Amino acid sequence: MLAVAAATVLVAVGLLSLGPAMVPVFQVSLVAILAGYAFLGRGVAHLGVPPIYVGEVVLGTALIAIVVSLGRARWSVVHLAILAFVGWGAIRTVPYIGLYGIDALRDAVAWGYAVFAVAVSLTVRAEHFEAIVRIYRRVIPIFVYWVPVAAVVTVAFAGILPRAPGSEVPIVVFKGGDMGVHLAGVGAFMILGLGSSAAVGLRDAIVWTGWLLAVVTAGAVNRGGLLAASMIMSSIMFVRATARWFLLVFVGLFLVAVVGLADPQIDLGFSRRISLDQIVANVTSIFDSHTNESLEGTKTWRLRWWNTIFAYTLDGPHFWDGKGYGVNLADDDGFQILADHSLRAPHNGHLEILARSGVPGLALWVLLQVAFGLTLLRAAARARAADLRQWVAIVGWIFAYWLAALVNASFDVYLQGPQGGIWYWTIIGLGIAAATTIDSLVKGSVSRGRASPAPAPSPDPAEPRSGQGARVR
């Protein structure tokens, strides 16, 4: 570890000498790993040489990007909330590094990946959103049809899929919850008019068909993924695009009718089959305790563990400090179910923060979410008042992604892994950058006494401006 630390310092000093040129290096690297995490999942996280993996390498570039961007930084309330959360997390981590070593640092990514939020918020400008929207628009038709393929590949070819050197994890890992988060983002992107130039069209129908098939795949194997994908409904708060909602409902009803008549039962090797009955069972199990025994057993195990965490934090000896970052909570709490003791935390990222950071840590986490949510809603309101329609859509897209990530984190170890945590904190950074940009545009309009043309993302040069046809509330 000392050798790695020394080498890291030397590399960092060399990269710092590049100055502002490191910002595009960070941005391109971040886009690359985000795409890898979205398409391939946890397998990408194992690329590297232990203990330095691809996520840590990009994290290093993020730190350098922050340092070279401090001179033009604009700090917000959300930044302060992030720093408070990170500060308390560090306090609950440093004392345990000597005892638990690398495990303490791995658990600490729950707050450590916040570096990505700060780096993105300081380096993304208005002109960058145009590239972000354009790239995302081109990728989503591929992604929605890749989701069911990834499910098949994960099971059917698990034994022959390549692996990172020294890792037993295949390069493709399908997780319904993670996919559900991205499907919420894709759905919101389409509903808000960022995905095409017209209100409805053939391309939209193709994307929605793939989206629904992907949701069925992810939702059948994971309840968290189904709930995460449903956060597309938050788009209603930002844009009332009646034609796009109608197209989604029409395609959905058509597919439900076809599936209902055919009643397919697809066994991909997961614990649950992909079928209409399984989707119904997953939905009803969230609200009804008298459902499938396997689903009920999973829920009971989770609830028992969560109640144990409440007992030793809210009503117990770890109210103020939690158990710290590094301890294996599954072992320490008595809920270990894996022979290799690889399960380390409850399947709820919010309660893991409570268990490790105590009530103060959870309070700072909740404060951060409230501050971010209100910042997005305020930014959308200001953009709507200034008739910046594209920016209203962008904020709505980020809002849906953020909600979906929080929902999935309630059912899975999502924020504590790079494939989820880096995506989540990047969304936070994008939200701050969008809100900052909208404030600048609105202030510029007021100072000039007239409407300012918004450098909002535009579609491909050959296409009309996107967003037309969407009625803003």
Backbone hydrogen bonds, N-H to C=O, Kabsch-Sander energy under -0.5 kcal/mol:
donor,donor_aa,acceptor,acceptor_aa,energy
5,A,1,M,-2.5
6,A,2,L,-2.5
7,A,3,A,-2.5
8,T,4,V,-2.5
9,V,5,A,-2.2
10,L,6,A,-2.0
11,V,7,A,-2.3
12,A,8,T,-2.6
13,V,9,V,-2.4
14,G,10,L,-1.9
15,L,11,V,-2.5
16,L,12,A,-2.6
17,S,13,V,-1.1
18,L,15,L,-1.7
19,G,16,L,-1.6
21,A,18,L,-1.4
22,M,19,G,-2.3
23,V,20,P,-1.7
25,V,21,A,-0.8
26,F,22,M,-2.5
27,Q,23,V,-2.5
28,V,24,P,-2.6
29,S,25,V,-2.1
30,L,26,F,-2.6
31,V,27,Q,-2.3
32,A,28,V,-2.0
33,I,29,S,-2.2
34,L,30,L,-2.4
35,A,31,V,-2.1
36,G,32,A,-2.0
37,Y,33,I,-2.8
38,A,34,L,-2.3
39,F,35,A,-2.3
40,L,36,G,-2.7
41,G,36,G,-0.8
41,G,37,Y,-1.0
43,G,40,L,-0.7
44,V,41,G,-1.4
45,A,41,G,-0.6
46,H,42,R,-0.6
46,H,43,G,-1.1
47,L,44,V,-1.9
49,V,52,I,-1.9
52,I,49,V,-2.6
53,Y,51,P,-0.7
54,V,47,L,-2.5
57,V,53,Y,-2.0
58,V,54,V,-2.2
59,L,55,G,-2.0
60,G,56,E,-2.0
61,T,57,V,-1.6
62,A,58,V,-2.0
63,L,59,L,-2.1
64,I,60,G,-1.9
65,A,61,T,-2.4
66,I,62,A,-2.0
67,V,63,L,-2.1
68,V,64,I,-2.3
69,S,65,A,-0.7
69,S,66,I,-0.7
70,L,66,I,-0.7
70,L,67,V,-0.8
72,R,69,S,-1.2
73,A,70,L,-1.4
75,W,73,A,-0.5
80,L,76,S,-1.7
81,A,77,V,-2.1
82,I,78,V,-2.5
83,L,79,H,-2.6
84,A,80,L,-2.2
85,F,81,A,-2.2
86,V,82,I,-2.8
87,G,83,L,-2.5
88,W,84,A,-2.1
89,G,85,F,-2.1
90,A,86,V,-2.4
91,I,87,G,-1.9
92,R,88,W,-1.7
93,T,90,A,-1.3
94,V,90,A,-2.6
96,Y,93,T,-2.0
97,I,93,T,-0.5
97,I,94,V,-1.3
98,G,94,V,-0.5
100,Y,96,Y,-2.9
101,G,97,I,-2.3
103,D,100,Y,-1.5
104,A,101,G,-1.1
105,L,101,G,-1.1
106,R,102,I,-2.3
107,D,103,D,-2.4
108,A,104,A,-1.5
109,V,106,R,-1.1
110,A,107,D,-1.5
111,W,108,A,-1.6
112,G,108,A,-2.8
113,Y,109,V,-2.0
114,A,111,W,-1.3
115,V,112,G,-1.7
116,F,113,Y,-1.8
117,A,113,Y,-0.6
118,V,114,A,-1.9
119,A,115,V,-2.7
120,V,116,F,-2.7
121,S,117,A,-2.3
122,L,118,V,-1.7
123,T,119,A,-1.3
124,V,120,V,-2.2
128,H,125,R,-1.0
129,F,125,R,-0.9
129,F,126,A,-0.8
130,E,126,A,-0.6
131,A,127,E,-0.8
132,I,128,H,-2.3
133,V,129,F,-2.7
134,R,130,E,-2.0
135,I,131,A,-2.6
136,Y,132,I,-2.4
137,R,133,V,-2.5
138,R,134,R,-1.6
139,V,135,I,-1.5
140,I,136,Y,-2.1
142,I,139,V,-0.8
143,F,139,V,-2.3
144,V,140,I,-2.4
145,Y,141,P,-0.9
146,W,142,I,-1.2
147,V,143,F,-1.7
149,V,145,Y,-0.8
150,A,146,W,-3.3
151,A,147,V,-1.8
152,V,148,P,-1.8
153,V,149,V,-2.9
154,T,150,A,-2.5
155,V,151,A,-1.1
156,A,152,V,-3.1
157,F,153,V,-1.7
158,A,155,V,-0.9
160,I,157,F,-1.0
161,L,157,F,-1.4
164,A,169,V,-0.7
167,S,164,A,-2.4
171,I,162,P,-2.2
173,V,40,L,-2.8
173,V,171,I,-0.5
175,K,173,V,-0.5
179,M,175,K,-2.3
180,G,176,G,-2.1
181,V,177,G,-1.5
182,H,178,D,-1.6
183,L,179,M,-2.4
184,A,180,G,-1.8
185,G,181,V,-1.8
186,V,182,H,-2.6
187,G,183,L,-2.6
188,A,184,A,-2.4
189,F,185,G,-2.3
190,M,186,V,-2.0
191,I,187,G,-2.7
192,L,188,A,-2.5
193,G,190,M,-1.6
194,L,189,F,-1.9
195,G,189,F,-0.8
205,A,201,G,-2.0
206,I,202,L,-2.3
207,V,203,R,-2.4
208,W,204,D,-3.0
209,T,205,A,-2.1
210,G,206,I,-2.0
211,W,207,V,-2.6
212,L,208,W,-2.6
213,L,209,T,-2.0
214,A,210,G,-2.3
215,V,211,W,-2.5
216,V,212,L,-2.4
217,T,213,L,-2.1
218,A,214,A,-2.9
219,G,215,V,-3.3
220,A,216,V,-1.8
221,V,217,T,-1.0
222,N,218,A,-1.0
226,L,222,N,-1.5
227,L,223,R,-2.4
228,A,224,G,-2.6
229,A,225,G,-2.4
230,S,226,L,-1.3
231,M,228,A,-1.6
232,I,229,A,-1.5
233,M,230,S,-2.0
234,S,231,M,-1.8
235,S,232,I,-2.0
236,I,233,M,-1.7
237,M,234,S,-1.5
238,F,235,S,-1.8
239,V,235,S,-2.1
240,R,471,R,-2.3
241,A,239,V,-0.9
242,T,240,R,-1.2
245,W,241,A,-2.1
246,F,242,T,-2.4
247,L,243,A,-2.1
248,L,244,R,-2.1
249,V,245,W,-2.5
250,F,246,F,-2.8
251,V,247,L,-2.6
252,G,248,L,-2.5
253,L,249,V,-2.9
254,F,250,F,-2.2
255,L,251,V,-2.3
256,V,252,G,-2.5
257,A,253,L,-2.3
258,V,254,F,-2.2
259,V,255,L,-3.1
260,G,256,V,-2.9
261,L,257,A,-1.9
262,A,258,V,-2.5
263,D,259,V,-3.3
266,I,274,I,-2.2
267,D,265,Q,-0.6
268,L,266,I,-0.7
274,I,266,I,-3.0
275,S,273,R,-0.9
279,I,275,S,-1.8
280,V,276,L,-2.2
281,A,277,D,-2.6
282,N,278,Q,-2.6
283,V,279,I,-2.2
284,T,280,V,-2.7
285,S,281,A,-2.1
286,I,282,N,-0.7
286,I,283,V,-0.9
287,F,283,V,-0.6
287,F,284,T,-0.8
288,D,284,T,-3.1
291,T,289,S,-1.0
296,E,292,N,-2.6
297,G,293,E,-2.6
298,T,294,S,-1.8
299,K,295,L,-2.0
300,T,296,E,-2.5
301,W,297,G,-2.1
302,R,298,T,-2.1
303,L,299,K,-2.6
304,R,300,T,-2.3
305,W,301,W,-1.9
306,W,302,R,-2.8
307,N,303,L,-2.4
308,T,304,R,-1.6
309,I,305,W,-2.0
310,F,306,W,-2.3
311,A,307,N,-1.9
312,Y,308,T,-1.7
313,T,309,I,-1.0
314,L,310,F,-0.6
315,D,310,F,-1.7
316,G,313,T,-0.7
318,H,312,Y,-2.4
319,F,316,G,-0.9
322,G,318,H,-1.3
323,K,355,A,-3.3
324,G,356,R,-1.4
325,Y,92,R,-2.0
326,G,324,G,-0.6
326,G,327,V,-0.5
329,L,327,V,-1.0
329,L,344,R,-1.6
330,A,344,R,-0.5
332,D,328,N,-2.8
333,D,329,L,-2.9
334,G,330,A,-0.6
335,F,330,A,-2.6
336,Q,330,A,-0.8
341,H,338,L,-1.5
344,R,342,S,-0.5
348,N,346,P,-2.4
349,G,409,A,-3.4
349,G,412,D,-0.7
352,E,348,N,-1.9
353,I,349,G,-1.7
354,L,350,H,-1.6
355,A,351,L,-2.8
356,R,352,E,-2.4
357,S,353,I,-2.9
358,G,354,L,-1.9
359,V,319,F,-3.1
361,G,357,S,-1.1
362,L,358,G,-1.9
363,A,359,V,-2.8
364,L,360,P,-2.2
365,W,361,G,-1.9
366,V,362,L,-2.6
367,L,363,A,-2.4
368,L,364,L,-2.0
369,Q,365,W,-1.9
370,V,366,V,-2.5
371,A,367,L,-2.6
372,F,368,L,-2.4
373,G,369,Q,-2.7
374,L,370,V,-2.5
375,T,371,A,-1.8
376,L,372,F,-2.2
377,L,373,G,-2.2
378,R,374,L,-2.5
379,A,375,T,-2.3
380,A,376,L,-2.5
381,A,377,L,-2.2
382,R,378,R,-2.4
383,A,379,A,-2.4
384,R,380,A,-2.5
385,A,381,A,-2.2
386,A,382,R,-1.6
387,D,384,R,-1.3
388,L,383,A,-3.2
389,R,387,D,-1.2
392,V,388,L,-1.6
393,A,389,R,-2.1
394,I,390,Q,-2.1
395,V,391,W,-2.3
396,G,392,V,-2.2
397,W,393,A,-2.2
398,I,394,I,-2.3
399,F,395,V,-2.5
400,A,396,G,-2.1
401,Y,397,W,-2.0
402,W,398,I,-2.5
403,L,399,F,-2.4
404,A,400,A,-2.4
405,A,401,Y,-2.1
406,L,402,W,-2.1
407,V,403,L,-2.4
408,N,404,A,-2.5
409,A,405,A,-2.1
410,S,406,L,-0.6
410,S,407,V,-1.1
411,F,408,N,-1.8
412,D,408,N,-1.0
414,Y,412,D,-1.9
417,G,414,Y,-1.2
420,G,417,G,-1.0
421,G,414,Y,-0.6
421,G,417,G,-4.0
422,I,418,P,-1.4
423,W,418,P,-0.6
424,Y,420,G,-2.7
425,W,421,G,-2.5
426,T,422,I,-1.8
427,I,423,W,-2.1
428,I,424,Y,-1.9
429,G,425,W,-2.2
430,L,426,T,-2.6
431,G,427,I,-2.4
432,I,428,I,-2.1
433,A,429,G,-2.4
434,A,430,L,-2.8
435,A,431,G,-2.4
436,T,432,I,-2.5
437,T,433,A,-2.3
438,I,434,A,-2.5
439,D,435,A,-2.2
440,S,436,T,-2.0
441,L,437,T,-2.4
442,V,438,I,-2.7
443,K,439,D,-2.5
444,G,440,S,-2.3
445,S,441,L,-2.0
446,V,442,V,-2.3
447,S,443,K,-2.6
448,R,444,G,-1.5
449,G,445,S,-0.9
450,R,445,S,-1.5
456,A,454,A,-2.3
463,E,460,D,-2.3
467,G,193,G,-0.8
467,G,196,S,-1.0
468,Q,465,R,-0.9
470,A,467,G,-1.5
471,R,240,R,-0.7
471,R,469,G,-0.5
472,V,470,A,-0.6
473,R,238,F,-0.6
